[in-house]
Amino acid sequence: MFWKIYFWFFAILTVLDIVWKVISHRFSLFNGIDLIFTIISLIALFGYAYKNRYIKPLFWKLYWPFILFWDFIIVGSYNVFYHSP
C-alpha cells in the first residue's frame, strides 16, 4: 500500500513540476532529458507498486547505472542551471 501511495504522490509532483516549468518558461533541453528519466523511473515504480512487469529485468539492470549517473549530473549542475546570475 505504501508504494502505491508513494507512486501517486511522485506522479502528481512530477506533473506539477512540468506544468510550473512550462508556465514559468523554465523548461529547457536539460529539463526534457530529466523528464525522460523521470518517466522511465515512474514506470518502474508503478510496476513495483502494482506488481506488474512492463519492461524486462535486464533493462532495469542496464538502466540503473545511467539513472545514478544522471542524478549526480543533476546535483552537480544545479547551481549552474538554476542559480546563475
PyMOL commands that set and color helices and strands:
alter all, ss='L'
color gray80, all
select helices_A, chain A and resi 2-23+29-49+57-82
alter helices_A, ss='H'
color red, helices_A
deselect
rebuild
show_as cartoon
